[in-house]
Amino acid sequence: MISRAVILAGGFGTRLRPLTFTRPKPLLPLVDKPVLEHIVQYLKAHGIRNITITTNYMREMIIEHLSKCEVAKDLRFSYPEEPEPLGTAGSVKNAGLDETSVIIQGDNITDIDLRELIKFHKKHGRLATIALMRVDDPYHYGIVEIGEEGIVKRFKEKPRPEECFSNLINTGLYVIEPEVLKYVPERRPFDFSKDLFPILVQEGELYGCEVEGFWVDVGKPDGYMRAVAWLLKKLASNTAAPAIADDAKLQNTEIRGEVFVDEGAVVSNATIYGPTVIGEGAVVESAELHASVLFEKSEIASAYVERSIIGESSMIRGGARITDSVIGPYCSIHDAVLDRGSKVWPFVNLPYGSKLKGELRRFVRFEYAHKPEAAKNRLLRRVSEEEAFYFNLQDYDGTIRHTGFVAYSIEELIEILKTIDERSIKYHLRNDANDFAEWIIHIFGERELAEEIRSVEGERARTVLIDILRRHLAAAVREGAVEANAKVRGSTPKAS
């Protein structure tokens, strides 16, 4: 029996943003435990005892979590260092496998019989086996055509609907021999589906095993919610009553369908329709929830939430109506309406009476990406897409939308401020927040400049903002020139 597995958990979780800005996708809560714990539990139930986890984004959080969780007991974990992303196959080669291994994606929730897959793999004796499943929408996945005894004849990654020659899809669950890694180059990005599998098809070394059971990719909101519904049904099959933690407090609350209420949650004067999860320490008061997930310490009061995911420590209050939306962590939404498909990035405070349909972005500081306190001439830095300043505005009817303008540097911020709609400047300088000052302090670490910007208000706000930014940017340029000259002369500049 195979005893080793690799969990591919190095992705950035972009499809689940804004939920993955504060934690990696494998640590997102999924009913009673994080996604990663469900996967480890699945592997453990099939006799796997040695687990390698490929990590990159927020790897320290993953390592720390597994060092403390109950399901990890009696298992051996390894976390190979990956200085830069190497792709799915590249990261497995980097792990240095020397035995037959199971490969599973870090966002797959399944009950596929792993023993049957391994048995099939050993029978054909080739280098790799893919677990295949029939679906109604194969164009979202890699599709496979198999011949006699399961040999893969054709493989195509994410075809257009008209290109689909099969409804058998790649589940991302594989069994491989270590020799397969000879096809993977050293130290450069290389993917299983895009790069390795087409080679193995040509070599006659790739087989597909059609499997049955539940399988879903939780890397997108709809897949995540499907996994929630499935897990809640499993919990409900074990007990006739709703799954409610012993120390959760419920009062004057009606529950219909499968619902999970975690430890420390408080629910009063509410109506809850499953499948719904109320996270640890969350508060629901005088509210109505339909098929939604509340992360830990979120608060829903006098509000209506339907088919939505609410990130940790966010507050939805005062008559707000949220439908088919994803709200990031640490948001505050009062008396607002969010329509289908809306997404709100972390730390957004929506004004009273707002309406939103679409994606409302705000900068996010990535601690792992840089250390501003160690950088010189910080105001000259060009930032990443996540850290950029997104210009939003509030229309006359209360609708908040993205203007399409994005600043990746102070210089670009100044240029956009020259022509941006006055409503955008007003929105970012509103009384309860000053987004310009917040951007300066959290992304560039410039407290003095941020405090100067906080005082900007009134009709001349545009002109004053531009003048302040130009002055500080010019000083940063001069400082950079002095440092450059000093390096040329081989000396260190002295303070004046």
C-alpha positions as CSV (number, residue, x, y, z in Angstrom):
1,M,0.0,0.0,0.0
2,I,1.2,3.5,-0.8
3,S,2.1,5.5,2.3
4,R,3.2,8.9,0.8
5,A,1.2,11.8,-0.6
6,V,1.8,15.3,-1.8
7,I,-0.7,18.1,-1.2
8,L,-0.3,20.9,-3.7
9,A,-0.9,24.0,-1.5
10,G,1.3,26.7,-2.9
11,G,-1.3,28.7,-4.9
12,F,-2.3,32.3,-4.1
13,G,-6.1,31.5,-4.0
14,T,-6.9,34.3,-6.5
15,R,-10.3,32.8,-7.4
16,L,-11.4,33.0,-3.8
17,R,-10.3,36.5,-3.2
18,P,-11.1,38.5,-1.2
19,L,-11.2,35.7,1.4
20,T,-7.6,34.7,0.8
21,F,-5.9,38.0,1.5
22,T,-5.6,37.2,5.2
23,R,-5.0,33.5,5.1
24,P,-4.0,30.9,2.5
25,K,-6.8,29.0,0.7
26,P,-6.0,25.6,2.5
27,L,-6.7,27.3,5.8
28,L,-10.1,28.7,4.9
29,P,-12.8,27.3,7.3
30,L,-15.0,24.6,5.7
31,V,-17.8,23.8,8.2
32,D,-16.1,22.3,11.2
33,K,-12.4,22.5,10.2
34,P,-10.1,24.2,7.6
35,V,-9.9,22.8,4.0
36,L,-6.5,21.4,4.6
37,E,-7.6,19.4,7.6
38,H,-10.3,17.7,5.5
39,I,-7.7,16.7,3.0
40,V,-5.3,15.4,5.6
41,Q,-8.1,13.4,7.2
42,Y,-9.1,11.9,3.8
43,L,-5.5,10.8,3.2
44,K,-5.1,9.4,6.7
45,A,-8.3,7.4,6.3
46,H,-6.7,5.7,3.3
47,G,-3.5,4.7,5.1
48,I,-1.3,7.6,4.1
49,R,1.2,8.5,6.9
50,N,3.9,10.6,5.2
51,I,2.6,13.8,3.7
52,T,4.6,16.4,1.8
53,I,3.0,19.8,1.4
54,T,4.2,22.2,-1.3
55,T,3.8,25.7,0.0
56,N,4.6,29.2,-1.0
57,Y,2.0,31.8,-0.2
58,M,1.8,32.3,3.6
59,R,3.6,29.0,4.2
60,E,4.4,29.8,7.8
61,M,0.7,29.9,8.6
62,I,0.2,26.4,7.1
63,I,3.1,24.9,8.9
64,E,2.1,26.4,12.3
65,H,-1.5,25.3,11.9
66,L,-0.6,21.6,11.2
67,S,1.8,21.6,14.1
68,K,-1.1,22.1,16.5
69,C,-4.1,20.3,14.9
70,E,-5.5,17.0,16.2
71,V,-5.8,15.3,12.8
72,A,-2.1,15.7,12.2
73,K,-1.2,13.4,15.0
74,D,0.8,10.2,14.1
75,L,1.6,11.7,10.7
76,R,4.9,12.8,9.3
77,F,4.9,16.1,7.4
78,S,7.6,17.8,5.2
79,Y,7.5,21.3,3.7
80,P,10.2,21.6,0.9
81,E,11.5,25.1,0.5
82,E,10.4,26.6,-2.8
83,P,12.2,30.0,-3.3
84,E,10.0,30.8,-6.3
85,P,6.8,29.2,-7.7
86,L,7.7,26.1,-9.7
87,G,4.3,25.0,-10.9
88,T,2.5,21.9,-9.8
89,A,4.9,19.3,-11.3
90,G,7.9,21.5,-10.6
91,S,7.1,21.7,-6.9
92,V,6.7,17.9,-6.7
93,K,10.1,17.4,-8.4
94,N,11.5,19.9,-5.9
95,A,10.1,17.7,-3.1
96,G,12.5,14.9,-4.1
97,L,10.1,12.0,-4.2
98,D,11.7,8.5,-4.3
99,E,8.6,6.3,-4.1
100,T,5.2,5.8,-5.6
101,S,3.0,8.7,-4.3
102,V,-0.5,10.1,-4.3
103,I,-0.8,13.7,-5.5
104,I,-3.8,15.8,-4.5
105,Q,-4.7,19.4,-5.0
106,G,-4.9,21.6,-1.9
107,D,-8.4,22.7,-2.9
108,N,-10.0,19.3,-3.6
109,I,-12.7,17.9,-1.3
110,T,-13.6,14.3,-2.1
111,D,-14.6,10.8,-0.9
112,I,-13.2,9.0,-4.0
113,D,-12.0,5.5,-3.1
114,L,-8.2,6.1,-3.1
115,R,-7.5,2.4,-2.7
116,E,-9.3,1.5,-5.9
117,L,-7.3,4.2,-7.7
118,I,-4.0,2.8,-6.4
119,K,-5.0,-0.7,-7.3
120,F,-5.7,0.4,-10.9
121,H,-2.4,2.2,-11.1
122,K,-0.4,-0.8,-9.9
123,K,-2.2,-3.1,-12.4
124,H,-1.2,-1.1,-15.6
125,G,2.3,-0.5,-14.3
126,R,2.9,2.8,-16.1
127,L,4.3,6.1,-14.7
128,A,1.1,8.0,-13.9
129,T,-2.6,7.6,-13.3
130,I,-5.3,10.3,-13.3
131,A,-8.6,9.9,-11.4
132,L,-11.3,10.8,-13.9
133,M,-15.0,11.8,-13.3
134,R,-17.9,12.5,-15.7
135,V,-19.4,16.0,-15.4
136,D,-21.9,18.2,-17.2
137,D,-19.6,21.2,-17.7
138,P,-16.2,19.7,-18.8
139,Y,-15.0,23.0,-20.3
140,H,-14.1,24.2,-16.8
141,Y,-11.5,21.4,-16.4
142,G,-8.9,19.4,-18.3
143,I,-10.7,16.8,-20.4
144,V,-9.5,13.3,-21.2
145,E,-10.2,10.6,-23.8
146,I,-9.2,7.1,-22.8
147,G,-8.7,4.0,-24.9
148,E,-8.5,0.3,-24.0
149,E,-7.6,-0.5,-20.3
150,G,-7.6,3.2,-19.6
151,I,-4.7,4.5,-21.6
152,V,-5.0,8.3,-22.2
153,K,-5.3,9.0,-25.9
154,R,-6.1,12.7,-25.8
155,F,-5.8,15.4,-23.1
156,K,-6.8,19.0,-23.3
157,E,-6.7,21.6,-20.5
158,K,-9.8,23.8,-20.1
159,P,-11.1,23.6,-23.7
160,R,-13.8,25.9,-25.1
161,P,-17.3,24.3,-25.1
162,E,-17.1,23.6,-28.8
163,E,-13.7,21.8,-28.3
164,C,-15.0,19.3,-25.8
165,F,-14.4,15.8,-27.1
166,S,-15.2,14.1,-23.7
167,N,-17.1,14.8,-20.5
168,L,-14.4,12.9,-18.5
169,I,-12.4,15.4,-16.5
170,N,-9.2,15.5,-14.6
171,T,-10.0,15.7,-10.9
172,G,-6.4,16.7,-9.9
173,L,-6.0,13.4,-8.0
174,Y,-3.0,11.4,-9.3
175,V,-0.8,8.4,-8.5
176,I,2.7,8.7,-9.9
177,E,6.0,6.8,-10.0
178,P,9.1,8.8,-9.0
179,E,10.6,8.1,-12.5
180,V,7.9,10.4,-14.1
181,L,9.8,13.3,-12.7
182,K,12.7,12.8,-15.2
183,Y,10.4,14.7,-17.7
184,V,10.2,17.7,-15.4
185,P,13.0,20.3,-15.8
186,E,15.0,21.5,-12.8
187,R,14.2,24.8,-11.2
188,R,11.7,26.2,-13.6
189,P,7.9,26.4,-13.6
190,F,6.3,23.2,-15.0
191,D,2.7,22.1,-14.7
192,F,1.1,18.7,-14.6
193,S,-1.8,19.4,-16.9
194,K,-0.3,22.0,-19.2
195,D,3.2,20.6,-19.6
196,L,3.8,17.1,-18.2
197,F,0.6,15.2,-19.2
198,P,0.9,16.0,-23.0
199,I,4.4,14.5,-22.9
200,L,3.2,11.4,-21.1
201,V,0.4,10.9,-23.6
202,Q,2.9,10.8,-26.4
203,E,5.1,8.4,-24.4
204,G,2.1,6.1,-23.6
205,E,2.8,6.5,-19.9
206,L,-0.5,8.2,-18.8
207,Y,-3.6,6.2,-17.7
208,G,-7.0,7.4,-16.6
209,C,-9.2,5.7,-14.0
210,E,-12.9,6.6,-14.0
211,V,-14.0,7.0,-10.4
212,E,-17.3,7.6,-8.5
213,G,-18.1,9.6,-5.4
214,F,-18.2,13.2,-4.4
215,W,-15.5,15.5,-5.7
216,V,-15.4,19.3,-5.9
217,D,-12.8,22.1,-6.4
218,V,-13.3,24.5,-3.5
219,G,-11.1,27.1,-5.2
220,K,-14.1,29.0,-6.4
221,P,-17.1,30.3,-4.4
222,D,-19.6,28.0,-6.1
223,G,-17.4,25.0,-5.5
224,Y,-16.8,26.1,-1.9
225,M,-20.5,26.3,-1.3
226,R,-21.1,22.9,-2.9
227,A,-18.6,21.4,-0.4
228,V,-20.3,23.1,2.5
229,A,-23.7,21.7,1.5
230,W,-22.2,18.2,1.1
231,L,-20.4,18.3,4.5
232,L,-23.5,19.6,6.2
233,K,-25.5,16.7,4.8
234,K,-22.9,14.2,6.1
235,L,-23.2,15.8,9.6
236,A,-27.0,15.7,9.4
237,S,-26.9,12.0,8.6
238,N,-25.2,11.4,11.9
239,T,-27.7,13.3,14.0
240,A,-31.3,14.4,13.7
241,A,-30.7,17.7,15.3
242,P,-28.8,20.7,13.8
243,A,-25.0,20.6,14.4
244,I,-24.6,23.1,17.2
245,A,-21.6,23.4,19.5
246,D,-22.1,22.9,23.2
247,D,-21.2,26.5,24.1
248,A,-23.1,28.2,21.3
249,K,-26.0,30.3,22.4
250,L,-29.4,30.2,20.5
251,Q,-32.4,32.2,21.6
252,N,-35.7,32.7,19.8
253,T,-34.2,31.3,16.6
254,E,-35.8,29.2,13.9
255,I,-33.6,26.8,12.0
256,R,-34.6,25.0,8.8
257,G,-32.4,22.6,7.0
258,E,-28.8,21.7,7.6
259,V,-27.0,24.3,9.8
260,F,-23.7,24.2,11.7
261,V,-23.2,26.7,14.5
262,D,-19.6,26.7,15.8
263,E,-18.2,27.3,19.3
264,G,-18.9,30.6,21.0
265,A,-21.5,31.8,18.4
266,V,-24.5,33.7,19.6
267,V,-27.7,33.6,17.6
268,S,-30.9,35.4,18.7
269,N,-34.2,36.4,17.1
270,A,-33.1,35.0,13.8
271,T,-34.3,32.7,11.0
272,I,-31.6,30.4,9.5
273,Y,-32.1,28.4,6.3
274,G,-29.6,25.8,5.5
275,P,-27.1,24.9,4.2
276,T,-25.6,27.6,6.4
277,V,-22.5,27.8,8.6
278,I,-22.2,30.2,11.5
279,G,-18.5,30.4,12.5
280,E,-16.7,30.4,15.8
281,G,-17.6,33.5,17.9
282,A,-19.9,34.9,15.2
283,V,-23.0,36.9,16.2
284,V,-26.4,36.8,14.4
285,E,-29.1,39.0,15.8
286,S,-32.5,39.9,14.4
287,A,-31.4,38.6,11.0
288,E,-32.3,36.2,8.3
289,L,-29.7,33.9,6.7
290,H,-30.2,31.7,3.6
291,A,-27.5,29.2,2.4
292,S,-24.6,31.3,3.6
293,V,-21.3,31.0,5.4
294,L,-20.2,33.4,8.2
295,F,-16.5,33.2,9.1
296,E,-15.4,33.5,12.7
297,K,-16.2,36.7,14.7
298,S,-18.4,38.1,11.9
299,E,-21.5,40.0,13.0
300,I,-24.9,40.1,11.3
301,A,-27.5,42.3,12.9
302,S,-30.9,43.5,11.5
303,A,-29.8,42.3,8.1
304,Y,-30.7,39.9,5.3
305,V,-27.9,37.6,3.9
306,E,-28.5,35.0,1.1
307,R,-26.1,32.7,-0.8
308,S,-23.1,34.7,0.4
309,I,-19.8,34.2,2.2
310,I,-18.9,36.7,4.9
311,G,-15.2,37.0,5.9
312,E,-13.9,37.1,9.4
313,S,-14.6,40.0,11.7
314,S,-16.9,41.7,9.2
315,M,-20.1,43.5,10.3
316,I,-23.3,43.6,8.3
317,R,-25.9,45.8,10.0
318,G,-28.7,48.2,9.9
319,G,-31.0,46.9,7.2
320,A,-28.3,45.7,4.8
321,R,-29.2,43.2,2.1
322,I,-26.5,40.9,0.8
323,T,-27.2,38.5,-2.1
324,D,-24.9,36.1,-3.9
325,S,-21.8,38.1,-2.8
326,V,-18.4,37.5,-1.1
327,I,-17.4,40.0,1.6
328,G,-13.8,40.1,2.6
329,P,-12.4,40.2,6.2
330,Y,-12.8,43.2,8.4
331,C,-15.4,45.0,6.4
332,S,-18.2,47.2,7.8
333,I,-21.5,47.4,5.8
334,H,-24.4,49.4,7.2
335,D,-27.8,49.9,5.5
336,A,-26.3,48.9,2.1
337,V,-27.5,46.7,-0.8
338,L,-25.1,44.2,-2.5
339,D,-26.4,42.6,-5.6
340,R,-25.6,39.3,-7.3
341,G,-21.9,38.8,-8.0
342,S,-20.6,41.5,-5.8
343,K,-17.2,41.2,-4.1
344,V,-15.8,43.5,-1.4
345,W,-12.0,43.5,-0.7
346,P,-10.9,43.6,3.0
347,F,-11.1,46.6,5.3
348,V,-13.8,48.4,3.2
349,N,-16.3,50.5,5.1
350,L,-19.4,51.1,2.9
351,P,-21.3,54.4,3.6
352,Y,-24.9,54.3,4.7
353,G,-27.3,53.9,1.8
354,S,-24.8,52.4,-0.6
355,K,-25.5,50.1,-3.4
356,L,-22.9,47.7,-5.0
357,K,-23.0,45.4,-8.0
358,G,-19.5,44.3,-9.0
359,E,-16.2,44.2,-7.4
360,L,-15.1,46.9,-4.9
361,R,-11.3,46.8,-4.6
362,R,-9.1,48.3,-1.9
363,F,-5.4,48.0,-1.5
364,V,-4.1,45.1,0.7
365,R,-0.7,45.0,2.2
366,F,1.2,41.7,1.9
367,E,3.6,41.4,4.8
368,Y,5.6,38.7,3.0
369,A,6.2,40.7,-0.1
370,H,8.5,43.4,1.2
371,K,9.7,45.1,4.4
372,P,9.1,48.9,4.0
373,E,10.9,49.7,7.2
374,A,14.1,48.2,5.6
375,A,13.7,49.9,2.2
376,K,15.1,53.4,1.3
377,N,13.2,55.9,-0.8
378,R,10.0,54.1,-0.1
379,L,7.9,56.6,-2.0
380,L,9.6,55.7,-5.2
381,R,8.5,52.1,-5.0
382,R,6.2,50.6,-7.6
383,V,3.7,48.3,-5.9
384,S,2.0,45.1,-6.8
385,E,-1.6,44.7,-8.2
386,E,-2.8,43.8,-4.7
387,E,-1.2,46.8,-3.1
388,A,-2.2,49.3,-5.8
389,F,-4.7,52.2,-5.1
390,Y,-8.1,51.5,-6.7
391,F,-10.1,54.6,-7.4
392,N,-13.8,54.1,-6.5
393,L,-16.6,56.5,-6.4
394,Q,-20.2,56.8,-5.2
395,D,-22.8,57.7,-7.9
396,Y,-25.7,60.1,-7.3
397,D,-28.0,57.2,-6.7
398,G,-25.8,55.7,-4.0
399,T,-24.1,53.0,-6.2
400,I,-20.5,52.5,-5.4
401,R,-18.3,51.4,-8.4
402,H,-14.7,51.1,-9.5
403,T,-13.7,54.0,-11.9
404,G,-11.2,51.9,-13.8
405,F,-8.3,54.0,-12.6
406,V,-5.5,52.3,-10.6
407,A,-2.3,53.8,-9.2
408,Y,0.8,51.6,-8.8
409,S,3.0,54.4,-7.6
410,I,2.9,57.9,-6.0
411,E,3.7,59.4,-9.4
412,E,0.7,57.6,-10.9
413,L,-1.5,58.7,-8.0
414,I,-0.7,62.3,-8.7
415,E,-1.4,62.0,-12.4
416,I,-4.8,60.3,-11.8
417,L,-5.7,62.9,-9.2
418,K,-5.4,65.6,-11.9
419,T,-8.4,64.3,-13.9
420,I,-10.3,61.9,-11.7
421,D,-14.0,62.6,-11.1
422,E,-14.5,64.8,-8.0
423,R,-16.9,62.2,-6.6
424,S,-14.0,59.8,-6.3
425,I,-11.8,62.1,-4.3
426,K,-14.8,62.9,-2.1
427,Y,-15.4,59.2,-1.6
428,H,-11.8,58.4,-0.6
429,L,-11.7,61.4,1.8
430,R,-15.0,60.6,3.5
431,N,-15.4,61.4,7.3
432,D,-15.1,57.8,8.5
433,A,-12.0,57.0,6.5
434,N,-9.2,58.6,4.5
435,D,-8.1,56.0,2.0
436,F,-5.2,58.1,0.6
437,A,-3.7,58.4,4.1
438,E,-4.3,54.7,4.8
439,W,-2.5,53.7,1.6
440,I,0.5,55.9,2.3
441,I,0.9,54.5,5.8
442,H,0.2,50.8,5.2
443,I,1.9,50.4,1.8
444,F,4.8,52.9,2.0
445,G,5.2,53.3,5.8
446,E,5.3,57.1,5.6
447,R,3.6,58.3,8.7
448,E,4.5,62.0,8.4
449,L,3.0,62.2,4.9
450,A,-0.1,60.2,5.9
451,E,-0.8,62.6,8.8
452,E,-0.5,65.6,6.5
453,I,-3.0,64.0,4.0
454,R,-5.5,63.3,6.8
455,S,-6.0,67.0,7.3
456,V,-7.0,67.5,3.6
457,E,-10.7,68.5,3.1
458,G,-12.9,71.1,1.4
459,E,-13.3,72.3,-2.2
460,R,-9.6,72.6,-2.9
461,A,-8.9,68.9,-1.8
462,R,-7.7,67.9,-5.3
463,T,-5.1,70.7,-5.5
464,V,-3.9,70.4,-1.9
465,L,-3.5,66.6,-2.3
466,I,-1.4,67.0,-5.4
467,D,0.8,69.7,-3.9
468,I,1.5,67.6,-0.8
469,L,2.3,64.5,-2.8
470,R,4.5,66.3,-5.3
471,R,6.5,67.9,-2.5
472,H,7.2,64.6,-0.7
473,L,7.9,62.8,-3.9
474,A,10.5,65.4,-5.0
475,A,12.2,65.0,-1.6
476,A,12.4,61.3,-2.1
477,V,13.9,61.7,-5.6
478,R,16.5,64.1,-4.2
479,E,17.3,61.6,-1.4
480,G,17.7,58.9,-4.0
481,A,20.0,61.0,-6.0
482,V,22.2,61.7,-3.0
483,E,22.4,58.0,-2.1
484,A,23.2,57.1,-5.7
485,N,26.1,59.6,-5.8
486,A,27.4,58.4,-2.5
487,K,27.6,54.9,-3.8
488,V,29.5,56.0,-6.9
489,R,32.0,57.9,-4.6
490,G,32.1,54.9,-2.3
491,S,31.1,56.9,0.8
492,T,28.0,57.2,3.0
493,P,25.9,60.4,2.9
494,K,26.0,62.4,6.2
495,A,22.9,63.9,7.8
496,S,22.7,67.6,7.4
